[in-house]
Amino acid sequence: MSTNRKEELARSLKARHIMMIALGGAIGAGMFKGSSTSIDMAGPGVVLDYLFGGIILLFVMQGLAEMAVRRPGAKTFRELIEPILGRFAGYFAGWMYLLDWVLVMAAETAAAAVFLQYWFHHVPLWVLSLVVSIVITAINLYQVNIYGETEFWLAGIKIAVLILFILLGGTLLFTGYSNHPAVGLHHLTDSGGFLPHGIRGLASAMLVVMFSFGGSEMVGMTLGETENPERVIPRAARTVIYRILVFYVLPILVIVSLVPWNGLSTVQSPFVTVFEAMGIPYAGDIMNFVMLTAVLSATNTGMYAASRMLYNQALDGQAPRFFASLSRRRVPVRALLVSTSFLYIGVIVAFFAQGKTFDYLMVIPGYSVLIVWMLLAAAHMRSRFAQLESLTQPIRFPAGSLFALLSLAVIFVGVVVTSPLYGTLVSLLTMVLIAATYGLAQKE
């Protein structure tokens, strides 16, 4: 359904916002803390996983960018998928992605409260969580460029720390520090070899690595609010491999080179371990602050993604029309507030659910990201084949998207095999429910 200019989302996101959103989406708490898990699984060879995952992401993002250029009126990646793969594919991708960010927001807000309690010991977690939720909601209620600026600076903090870590750590590898001689690169092979757990270890870590890249596709959620998206989005996609190389592969390479991989704790951030080994004071405080900015960035992004997806679903008749309303600032305030309500509910569940209840729910985002990436790769492939009908220009076979699709399919099977059974069943039930509601949505 078309809208006039006054009813459209404001195109206030600038190129620098998009670049930082792309970076911030891929660099989260999973990088600063979760990387210890992937290193434990694969050893030093985990750098190959991050590089391989970056290549998959490159092909997915290039396909997204190409489709965005061809459809300048698209507001989200859902509107890139739907015209090519059909209305059901768009509906399914939209609702899975919305649910993905609702759950991630809840988990990240709970994590933010824990990081804040590191300094505010006597403040209850629920109070800190409430404060975070209110602040994030307020930021998103204002014009979209406020969200862009907030994300710009939150992502900037993470990037600055990574650059400092790479420069400092890389230098110390060959110069030594304190009473420690220069270690060079021998830690890469002296504790069981470069691949201590073999190919099986690489495969297991690949699942963790791909989940850590989740959020990079957020660029596709900004199409309707970006100045000159046909120029900005392709540039962001083209540079994704360099960002992954610099901000993922190099930090991990420095970590496993400075410290034996089997000397890292799976509980403590590997960055804290390395900083402490270097003798840097207040390492725990520094990384607690960085991880706090990482989860705040993820929560901020999640609020944006969930509200925009709900708004666009409603605008297209695939959600109640009530959510298609914009405020005077051209922000989808109703969609935003309902996303906020789920955030508070999710935080309550995260804090008070007994046993593994919330962990089972958190399997859903892993499936959601893989499904969205596979649909984007499939849509790009089909769009290329559709061009064969027009012989005005030669069409290249979409080998990159085919490679990405096949790789993601293998990883998806790996997730099914290795995830907790109850988590997989909950995810499957969720997918069935979304598919079942498709028919009802078309009748409204």
KOLGUNU-160734 format. One record per residue (C-alpha): residue in one letter; x, y, z. Coordinates in nm, 4 decimals. Layout:
<pts>
(pt A,(X,Y,Z));
...
</pts>
This chain:
<pts>
(pt M,(0.0000,0.0000,0.0000));
(pt S,(0.1502,0.3322,-0.1002));
(pt T,(0.1749,0.6356,0.1219));
(pt N,(0.2285,1.0031,0.0499));
(pt R,(0.5462,1.1845,0.1459));
(pt K,(0.4179,1.2987,0.4861));
(pt E,(0.3247,0.9434,0.5818));
(pt E,(0.6604,0.7970,0.4928));
(pt L,(0.9452,0.7251,0.7318));
(pt A,(1.1951,1.0102,0.7480));
(pt R,(1.5130,0.9566,0.5440));
(pt S,(1.7440,1.0939,0.8128));
(pt L,(2.0100,0.8205,0.8376));
(pt K,(2.3367,0.9339,0.6798));
(pt A,(2.6157,0.7281,0.5275));
(pt R,(2.8248,0.7406,0.8455));
(pt H,(2.5258,0.6100,1.0458));
(pt I,(2.4819,0.3166,0.8095));
(pt M,(2.8498,0.2256,0.8215));
(pt M,(2.8451,0.2214,1.2015));
(pt I,(2.5148,0.0298,1.2133));
(pt A,(2.6755,-0.2311,0.9865));
(pt L,(2.9801,-0.2490,1.2127));
(pt G,(2.7831,-0.2362,1.5365));
(pt G,(2.5501,-0.5096,1.4184));
(pt A,(2.8344,-0.7553,1.3650));
(pt I,(3.0461,-0.6578,1.6663));
(pt G,(2.8601,-0.7328,1.9877));
(pt A,(2.9074,-0.8972,2.3231));
(pt G,(2.9502,-1.2235,2.1326));
(pt M,(3.2811,-1.0896,2.0047));
(pt F,(3.4135,-0.9609,2.3373));
(pt K,(3.2923,-1.2499,2.5516));
(pt G,(3.1540,-1.5264,2.3295));
(pt S,(3.4774,-1.5549,2.1328));
(pt S,(3.6221,-1.7491,2.4271));
(pt T,(3.3750,-2.0290,2.3491));
(pt S,(3.4690,-2.0481,1.9811));
(pt I,(3.8425,-2.0453,2.0683));
(pt D,(3.7882,-2.3276,2.3185));
(pt M,(3.6118,-2.5322,2.0491));
(pt A,(3.8578,-2.4869,1.7632));
(pt G,(4.1822,-2.3545,1.9106));
(pt P,(4.3942,-2.1087,1.7078));
(pt G,(4.2354,-2.2385,1.3873));
(pt V,(3.9164,-2.0525,1.4798));
(pt V,(4.0518,-1.7600,1.2743));
(pt L,(3.9687,-1.9705,0.9668));
(pt D,(3.6075,-1.9928,1.0855));
(pt Y,(3.5816,-1.6160,1.1214));
(pt L,(3.7332,-1.5673,0.7772));
(pt F,(3.5032,-1.8270,0.6197));
(pt G,(3.2001,-1.6731,0.7935));
(pt G,(3.3081,-1.3323,0.6661));
(pt I,(3.3145,-1.4633,0.3085));
(pt I,(2.9613,-1.6033,0.3463));
(pt L,(2.8469,-1.2710,0.4892));
(pt L,(3.0158,-1.0841,0.2025));
(pt F,(2.8149,-1.2747,-0.0590));
(pt V,(2.4883,-1.2325,0.1313));
(pt M,(2.5440,-0.8582,0.1726));
(pt Q,(2.6461,-0.8113,-0.1897));
(pt G,(2.3238,-0.9801,-0.2983));
(pt L,(2.1230,-0.7608,-0.0604));
(pt A,(2.2907,-0.4482,-0.1978));
(pt E,(2.2259,-0.5454,-0.5593));
(pt M,(1.8573,-0.6085,-0.4907));
(pt A,(1.8325,-0.2785,-0.2983));
(pt V,(1.9637,-0.0875,-0.5998));
(pt R,(1.7055,-0.2523,-0.8246));
(pt R,(1.4203,-0.1753,-0.5804));
(pt P,(1.4798,0.1804,-0.4577));
(pt G,(1.1321,0.1922,-0.2996));
(pt A,(1.2003,-0.0952,-0.0572));
(pt K,(1.1925,-0.0047,0.3122));
(pt T,(1.3321,-0.3288,0.4597));
(pt F,(1.4954,-0.6466,0.3309));
(pt R,(1.1515,-0.8110,0.3540));
(pt E,(1.0471,-0.6021,0.0553));
(pt L,(1.3475,-0.7340,-0.1336));
(pt I,(1.2580,-1.0966,-0.0624));
(pt E,(0.8804,-1.0845,-0.1144));
(pt P,(0.8582,-0.9720,-0.4810));
(pt I,(1.1035,-1.2449,-0.5812));
(pt L,(1.0219,-1.5427,-0.3569));
(pt G,(0.6566,-1.4688,-0.2932));
(pt R,(0.4353,-1.3130,-0.0293));
(pt F,(0.4632,-1.6068,0.2124));
(pt A,(0.8446,-1.5880,0.2118));
(pt G,(0.8279,-1.2173,0.2967));
(pt Y,(0.5697,-1.2753,0.5687));
(pt F,(0.7661,-1.5606,0.7229));
(pt A,(1.0998,-1.3747,0.7132));
(pt G,(0.9422,-1.0620,0.8617));
(pt W,(0.7812,-1.2314,1.1605));
(pt M,(1.0797,-1.4561,1.2326));
(pt Y,(1.3075,-1.1526,1.2292));
(pt L,(1.0705,-0.9562,1.4518));
(pt L,(1.0633,-1.2409,1.7046));
(pt D,(1.4416,-1.2711,1.6778));
(pt W,(1.5000,-0.9131,1.7921));
(pt V,(1.2296,-0.9212,2.0609));
(pt L,(1.4136,-1.2110,2.2270));
(pt V,(1.7592,-1.0649,2.1683));
(pt M,(1.6456,-0.7342,2.3198));
(pt A,(1.5299,-0.9135,2.6325));
(pt A,(1.8534,-1.1074,2.6675));
(pt E,(2.0753,-0.8053,2.6000));
(pt T,(1.8823,-0.5865,2.8457));
(pt A,(1.9238,-0.8517,3.1137));
(pt A,(2.2965,-0.8642,3.0325));
(pt A,(2.3216,-0.4838,3.0475));
(pt A,(2.1749,-0.4921,3.3985));
(pt V,(2.4379,-0.7454,3.5043));
(pt F,(2.7202,-0.5305,3.3632));
(pt L,(2.5812,-0.2213,3.5400));
(pt Q,(2.5588,-0.4114,3.8686));
(pt Y,(2.9371,-0.4615,3.8426));
(pt W,(2.9591,-0.0992,3.9608));
(pt F,(2.6209,-0.0548,4.1333));
(pt H,(2.6344,-0.3594,4.3601));
(pt H,(2.3343,-0.2756,4.5787));
(pt V,(2.0870,-0.1871,4.3013));
(pt P,(1.8508,-0.4760,4.2129));
(pt L,(1.8842,-0.6170,3.8630));
(pt W,(1.5209,-0.5446,3.7795));
(pt V,(1.5705,-0.1737,3.8566));
(pt L,(1.8787,-0.1524,3.6344));
(pt S,(1.6958,-0.3414,3.3601));
(pt L,(1.4018,-0.1037,3.3843));
(pt V,(1.6327,0.1985,3.3555));
(pt V,(1.7992,0.0528,3.0446));
(pt S,(1.4604,-0.0239,2.8870));
(pt I,(1.3268,0.3267,2.9475));
(pt V,(1.6407,0.4931,2.8089));
(pt I,(1.6419,0.2780,2.4931));
(pt T,(1.2699,0.3411,2.4399));
(pt A,(1.3166,0.7175,2.4781));
(pt I,(1.6027,0.7210,2.2266));
(pt N,(1.3902,0.5427,1.9668));
(pt L,(1.0839,0.7639,2.0213));
(pt Y,(1.2711,1.0633,1.8826));
(pt Q,(1.3666,1.1195,1.5208));
(pt V,(1.5497,0.8315,1.3575));
(pt N,(1.8727,1.0317,1.3313));
(pt I,(1.8885,1.0243,1.7147));
(pt Y,(1.8972,0.6450,1.6931));
(pt G,(2.1627,0.6755,1.4217));
(pt E,(2.3775,0.9091,1.6320));
(pt T,(2.3446,0.6884,1.9411));
(pt E,(2.4440,0.3801,1.7451));
(pt F,(2.7272,0.5747,1.5815));
(pt W,(2.8894,0.6501,1.9172));
(pt L,(2.8170,0.3140,2.0810));
(pt A,(2.9711,0.1334,1.7840));
(pt G,(3.2570,0.3838,1.7827));
(pt I,(3.3569,0.2853,2.1372));
(pt K,(3.3743,-0.0830,2.0451));
(pt I,(3.5739,-0.0122,1.7301));
(pt A,(3.8194,0.2163,1.9122));
(pt V,(3.8883,-0.0558,2.1697));
(pt L,(3.9427,-0.3173,1.8978));
(pt I,(4.1812,-0.0922,1.7039));
(pt L,(4.3783,-0.0180,2.0219));
(pt F,(4.3847,-0.3890,2.1062));
(pt I,(4.5111,-0.4850,1.7598));
(pt L,(4.7845,-0.2187,1.7573));
(pt L,(4.8980,-0.2789,2.1147));
(pt G,(4.8705,-0.6583,2.1044));
(pt G,(5.0313,-0.6861,1.7618));
(pt T,(5.3244,-0.4735,1.8730));
(pt L,(5.3769,-0.6696,2.1949));
(pt L,(5.3893,-0.9967,2.0020));
(pt F,(5.7296,-0.8960,1.8654));
(pt T,(5.8605,-0.6561,2.1305));
(pt G,(5.7662,-0.8270,2.4563));
(pt Y,(5.6280,-0.6547,2.7650));
(pt S,(5.7174,-0.6242,3.1325));
(pt N,(5.9074,-0.9420,3.2240));
(pt H,(5.7579,-1.1337,2.9326));
(pt P,(5.9741,-1.1879,2.6234));
(pt A,(5.8318,-1.1484,2.2742));
(pt V,(5.6314,-1.4627,2.1948));
(pt G,(5.5967,-1.4183,1.8210));
(pt L,(5.3539,-1.6648,1.6675));
(pt H,(5.4607,-1.9892,1.8342));
(pt H,(5.1450,-2.0059,2.0516));
(pt L,(4.9552,-2.0777,1.7302));
(pt T,(5.1068,-2.4248,1.7119));
(pt D,(5.2676,-2.5181,2.0473));
(pt S,(4.9529,-2.6344,2.2343));
(pt G,(4.8244,-2.9208,2.0256));
(pt G,(4.8826,-2.7585,1.6897));
(pt F,(4.6892,-2.5026,1.4867));
(pt L,(4.3836,-2.7335,1.4795));
(pt P,(4.3954,-2.9130,1.8167));
(pt H,(4.0432,-3.0515,1.7749));
(pt G,(4.0659,-3.1119,1.4026));
(pt I,(3.7929,-3.0453,1.1488));
(pt R,(3.5245,-3.1375,1.4037));
(pt G,(3.6391,-2.8487,1.6238));
(pt L,(3.6253,-2.6080,1.3302));
(pt A,(3.2741,-2.7255,1.2439));
(pt S,(3.1495,-2.6875,1.6009));
(pt A,(3.2937,-2.3374,1.6363));
(pt M,(3.1431,-2.2356,1.3020));
(pt L,(2.7963,-2.2353,1.4592));
(pt V,(2.9087,-1.9911,1.7295));
(pt V,(3.0906,-1.7738,1.4753));
(pt M,(2.7880,-1.7388,1.2467));
(pt F,(2.5638,-1.6409,1.5370));
(pt S,(2.8152,-1.3724,1.6335));
(pt F,(2.7813,-1.2239,1.2833));
(pt G,(2.4042,-1.1932,1.3268));
(pt G,(2.2966,-0.8304,1.3010));
(pt S,(2.5025,-0.7457,0.9931));
(pt E,(2.1851,-0.7726,0.7845));
(pt M,(2.0505,-0.4751,0.9850));
(pt V,(2.1674,-0.2594,0.6943));
(pt G,(1.8688,-0.4026,0.5067));
(pt M,(1.6323,-0.2682,0.7754));
(pt T,(1.7399,0.0924,0.7133));
(pt L,(1.6449,0.1116,0.3445));
(pt G,(1.3373,0.3269,0.4085));
(pt E,(1.5184,0.5792,0.6292));
(pt T,(1.8545,0.6178,0.4559));
(pt E,(1.9580,0.9136,0.2449));
(pt N,(2.0437,0.7857,-0.1047));
(pt P,(2.0196,0.4132,-0.0144));
(pt E,(2.1034,0.3076,-0.3709));
(pt R,(2.4507,0.4560,-0.3192));
(pt V,(2.5078,0.4074,0.0555));
(pt I,(2.3937,0.0436,0.0947));
(pt P,(2.6178,-0.1021,-0.1807));
(pt R,(2.9190,0.0791,-0.0337));
(pt A,(2.8451,-0.0667,0.3097));
(pt A,(2.8119,-0.4143,0.1559));
(pt R,(3.1353,-0.3878,-0.0453));
(pt T,(3.3425,-0.3102,0.2613));
(pt V,(3.1952,-0.5829,0.4839));
(pt I,(3.4812,-0.8277,0.4210));
(pt Y,(3.7391,-0.5683,0.5252));
(pt R,(3.5458,-0.4902,0.8428));
(pt I,(3.5234,-0.8589,0.9292));
(pt L,(3.8946,-0.9057,0.8572));
(pt V,(4.0032,-0.6086,1.0678));
(pt F,(3.7564,-0.6275,1.3569));
(pt Y,(3.7143,-1.0045,1.3931));
(pt V,(4.0018,-1.2005,1.2414));
(pt L,(4.2875,-0.9759,1.3592));
(pt P,(4.1735,-0.9442,1.7258));
(pt I,(4.1211,-1.3215,1.7496));
(pt L,(4.4610,-1.3805,1.5878));
(pt V,(4.6240,-1.1471,1.8436));
(pt I,(4.4494,-1.3259,2.1329));
(pt V,(4.5541,-1.6791,2.0361));
(pt S,(4.9065,-1.5556,1.9581));
(pt L,(4.9678,-1.3690,2.2855));
(pt V,(4.8122,-1.6302,2.5164));
(pt P,(4.7962,-2.0106,2.4723));
(pt W,(4.4445,-2.0904,2.3515));
(pt N,(4.3966,-2.3528,2.6257));
(pt G,(4.4943,-2.0962,2.8888));
(pt L,(4.1856,-1.8861,2.8242));
(pt S,(3.8806,-1.9050,3.0489));
(pt T,(3.5415,-1.9742,2.8923));
(pt V,(3.3830,-1.7614,3.1663));
(pt Q,(3.6033,-1.4510,3.1509));
(pt S,(3.6355,-1.2399,2.8363));
(pt P,(3.9541,-1.3325,2.6475));
(pt F,(4.0195,-0.9593,2.6114));
(pt V,(4.0297,-0.9259,2.9918));
(pt T,(4.2710,-1.2199,3.0111));
(pt V,(4.5059,-1.0604,2.7588));
(pt F,(4.4823,-0.7122,2.9138));
(pt E,(4.5603,-0.8571,3.2560));
(pt A,(4.8532,-1.0539,3.1143));
(pt M,(4.9862,-0.7275,2.9696));
(pt G,(4.9595,-0.5672,3.3126));
(pt I,(4.7077,-0.3058,3.1999));
(pt P,(4.5347,-0.1640,3.5117));
(pt Y,(4.1570,-0.1772,3.5524));
(pt A,(4.1271,-0.4353,3.2721));
(pt G,(3.8047,-0.5704,3.4240));
(pt D,(3.6472,-0.2241,3.4437));
(pt I,(3.7524,-0.1359,3.0909));
(pt M,(3.6056,-0.4482,2.9352));
(pt N,(3.2937,-0.4344,3.1504));
(pt F,(3.2318,-0.0860,3.0086));
(pt V,(3.2988,-0.2032,2.6520));
(pt M,(3.0661,-0.5033,2.6889));
(pt L,(2.8024,-0.2734,2.8385));
(pt T,(2.8201,-0.0520,2.5304));
(pt A,(2.8005,-0.3650,2.3134));
(pt V,(2.4778,-0.4914,2.4708));
(pt L,(2.3268,-0.1410,2.4798));
(pt S,(2.4060,-0.1127,2.1101));
(pt A,(2.2371,-0.4489,2.0450));
(pt T,(1.9290,-0.3485,2.2469));
(pt N,(1.9098,-0.0145,2.0671));
(pt T,(1.9378,-0.1867,1.7299));
(pt G,(1.6823,-0.4503,1.8322));
(pt M,(1.4271,-0.1865,1.9253));
(pt Y,(1.4758,-0.0180,1.5900));
(pt A,(1.4580,-0.3440,1.3918));
(pt A,(1.1499,-0.4825,1.5705));
(pt S,(0.9493,-0.1596,1.5437));
(pt R,(1.0329,-0.1031,1.1752));
(pt M,(0.9552,-0.4610,1.0800));
(pt L,(0.6191,-0.4495,1.2600));
(pt Y,(0.5393,-0.1134,1.0996));
(pt N,(0.6187,-0.2393,0.7502));
(pt Q,(0.4292,-0.5634,0.8041));
(pt A,(0.1254,-0.3564,0.9061));
(pt L,(0.1724,-0.1185,0.6134));
(pt D,(0.1636,-0.4158,0.3777));
(pt G,(-0.1441,-0.5736,0.5369));
(pt Q,(0.0461,-0.8559,0.7081));
(pt A,(-0.0107,-0.7214,1.0606));
(pt P,(-0.2959,-0.5149,1.2136));
(pt R,(-0.3218,-0.1781,1.0386));
(pt F,(-0.3170,-0.0140,1.3836));
(pt F,(0.0631,-0.0441,1.3859));
(pt A,(0.1086,0.1469,1.0574));
(pt S,(0.0757,0.4868,1.2244));
(pt L,(0.3573,0.7442,1.2359));
(pt S,(0.4147,1.0196,1.4918));
(pt R,(0.4809,1.3850,1.4051));
(pt R,(0.8500,1.2966,1.4007));
(pt R,(0.7664,1.0244,1.1426));
(pt V,(0.8499,0.7453,1.3868));
(pt P,(0.6252,0.4317,1.3998));
(pt V,(0.5361,0.5019,1.7626));
(pt R,(0.2655,0.2355,1.8026));
(pt A,(0.4877,-0.0376,1.6608));
(pt L,(0.7665,0.0919,1.8824));
(pt L,(0.5584,0.0840,2.2003));
(pt V,(0.4303,-0.2680,2.1395));
(pt S,(0.7910,-0.3786,2.0769));
(pt T,(0.8777,-0.2113,2.4071));
(pt S,(0.6049,-0.4022,2.5888));
(pt F,(0.7472,-0.7310,2.4641));
(pt L,(1.0864,-0.6126,2.5825));
(pt Y,(0.9627,-0.5717,2.9388));
(pt I,(0.7828,-0.9070,2.9278));
(pt G,(1.0938,-1.0725,2.7908));
(pt V,(1.3129,-0.9241,3.0618));
(pt I,(1.0768,-1.0584,3.3284));
(pt V,(1.0926,-1.4032,3.1690));
(pt A,(1.4720,-1.3825,3.1452));
(pt F,(1.5071,-1.2970,3.5126));
(pt F,(1.2428,-1.5217,3.6637));
(pt A,(1.2026,-1.8214,3.4318));
(pt Q,(1.3103,-2.1391,3.6052));
(pt G,(1.5622,-2.3829,3.4622));
(pt K,(1.6396,-2.3513,3.0921));
(pt T,(1.3119,-2.1929,2.9811));
(pt F,(1.4678,-1.8742,2.8481));
(pt D,(1.7657,-2.0591,2.6987));
(pt Y,(1.5226,-2.2650,2.4931));
(pt L,(1.3635,-1.9458,2.3603));
(pt M,(1.7051,-1.8035,2.2732));
(pt V,(1.7615,-2.0832,2.0219));
(pt I,(1.5042,-1.9066,1.8006));
(pt P,(1.7311,-1.6096,1.7077));
(pt G,(1.9962,-1.8498,1.5786));
(pt Y,(1.7472,-2.0110,1.3431));
(pt S,(1.5992,-1.6730,1.2476));
(pt V,(1.9298,-1.5245,1.1343));
(pt L,(2.0171,-1.8299,0.9255));
(pt I,(1.6694,-1.8337,0.7665));
(pt V,(1.6879,-1.4642,0.6745));
(pt W,(2.0358,-1.5014,0.5272));
(pt M,(1.9307,-1.8081,0.3255));
(pt L,(1.6224,-1.6278,0.1933));
(pt L,(1.8337,-1.3269,0.0930));
(pt A,(2.0803,-1.5523,-0.0922));
(pt A,(1.7970,-1.7435,-0.2611));
(pt A,(1.6194,-1.4205,-0.3586));
(pt H,(1.9366,-1.2815,-0.5129));
(pt M,(1.9919,-1.6005,-0.7126));
(pt R,(1.6366,-1.5985,-0.8420));
(pt S,(1.6533,-1.2297,-0.9284));
(pt R,(1.9610,-1.2981,-1.1414));
(pt F,(1.7879,-1.5859,-1.3218));
(pt A,(1.4833,-1.3665,-1.3825));
(pt Q,(1.7105,-1.1204,-1.5628));
(pt L,(1.7912,-1.3859,-1.8202));
(pt E,(1.4610,-1.2955,-1.9852));
(pt S,(1.6134,-0.9579,-2.0712));
(pt L,(1.9166,-0.9854,-2.2961));
(pt T,(2.0068,-0.6160,-2.2813));
(pt Q,(2.3186,-0.7001,-2.0794));
(pt P,(2.5147,-1.0169,-1.9997));
(pt I,(2.4140,-1.1810,-1.6703));
(pt R,(2.6753,-1.3467,-1.4526));
(pt F,(2.5877,-1.6688,-1.2732));
(pt P,(2.5331,-1.5857,-0.9006));
(pt A,(2.8065,-1.8217,-0.7805));
(pt G,(2.8633,-1.6222,-0.4604));
(pt S,(2.5004,-1.6454,-0.3528));
(pt L,(2.4902,-2.0161,-0.4396));
(pt F,(2.8010,-2.0738,-0.2275));
(pt A,(2.6463,-1.8764,0.0606));
(pt L,(2.3143,-2.0622,0.0354));
(pt L,(2.4743,-2.4075,0.0358));
(pt S,(2.7099,-2.3150,0.3218));
(pt L,(2.4256,-2.1734,0.5302));
(pt A,(2.2155,-2.4840,0.4651));
(pt V,(2.4965,-2.7043,0.5992));
(pt I,(2.5359,-2.4784,0.9031));
(pt F,(2.1577,-2.4892,0.9580));
(pt V,(2.1696,-2.8687,0.9704));
(pt G,(2.4564,-2.8397,1.2166));
(pt V,(2.2447,-2.6146,1.4390));
(pt V,(1.9606,-2.8678,1.4347));
(pt V,(2.1964,-3.1499,1.5299));
(pt T,(2.3835,-2.9656,1.8054));
(pt S,(2.1139,-2.7443,1.9636));
(pt P,(1.9199,-2.8626,2.2719));
(pt L,(1.6216,-3.0721,2.1633));
(pt Y,(1.3669,-2.8617,2.3527));
(pt G,(1.5063,-2.5412,2.2023));
(pt T,(1.4768,-2.6850,1.8530));
(pt L,(1.1206,-2.8041,1.9217));
(pt V,(1.0217,-2.4583,2.0499));
(pt S,(1.1744,-2.3016,1.7376));
(pt L,(0.9927,-2.5486,1.5109));
(pt L,(0.6622,-2.4826,1.6883));
(pt T,(0.7183,-2.1088,1.6440));
(pt M,(0.7797,-2.1526,1.2710));
(pt V,(0.4651,-2.3641,1.2365));
(pt L,(0.2564,-2.1028,1.4188));
(pt I,(0.3889,-1.8223,1.1982));
(pt A,(0.3165,-2.0271,0.8867));
(pt A,(-0.0334,-2.1090,1.0151));
(pt T,(-0.1174,-1.7416,1.0718));
(pt Y,(-0.0264,-1.6504,0.7152));
(pt G,(-0.3679,-1.7451,0.5815));
(pt L,(-0.5453,-1.5444,0.8510));
(pt A,(-0.3323,-1.2381,0.7790));
(pt Q,(-0.4283,-1.2437,0.4111));
(pt K,(-0.7990,-1.2406,0.4981));
(pt E,(-0.7771,-0.9194,0.7037));
</pts>
